[in-house]
């Protein structure tokens, strides 16, 4: 009887000891506290200079950073709910010397510490053609600003008609192919015409729509020019 009770107690004790050992986290020799570091975003500078085809500085050109690139890909900036820079882009306007400085984030992916290696720009001026997207590797190899040359352009004037009569232009909107209309660029209006910003000589197209409040009532055909 004594032996049976002792063995039962021993088994019970073994189970309790085993259970107690698994419940406690293992002790690691030399383990210290883990320090959590918060990475801060830093802004870098990209100097640019805008010139015309004659090498003259272009004043009042609007320079807008719209995308950034890292070793992991090319990202819109800002990127809505998916943005991982923690900062917003700011457009700048060139001075008398055609110069401006773009601020861009050091880290494209702040949480991962992934560095920015490229910045994409739009450059717009009312007297020149709208250039294709400009992609700049950063940081620049030297202290000289990155130069952008704007091409001369041809002004475009539309004279829309409805039922053979000049249309009231106050509720007409044009959509054209050089990329400006998609960016909300403002065109000029007279009583009988729509004046588009100058476009580079070549093949283009335009469509005009008439709005009644938020409803489209008329479309023109697409006109190539």
Beta strands, then each sheet from edge to edge (+ up, - down):
strand 1: 43-52
strand 2: 62-70
strand 3: 73-76
strand 4: 92-93
strand 5: 99-105
strand 6: 107-109
strand 7: 114-115
strand 8: 118-124
strand 9: 134-137
strand 10: 146-150
strand 11: 154-158
strand 12: 161-162
strand 13: 165-166
strand 14: 172-176
strand 15: 188-189
strand 16: 194-199
strand 17: 205-212
strand 18: 215-219
strand 19: 223-224
sheet 1: 5+ 1- 10-
sheet 2: 3+ 2- 4+
sheet 3: 3+ 2- 8+ 9-
sheet 4: 6+ 7-
sheet 5: 11+ 16- 15+
sheet 6: 12+ 13-
sheet 7: 14+ 17- 18+
sheet 8: 14+ 17- 19+
end
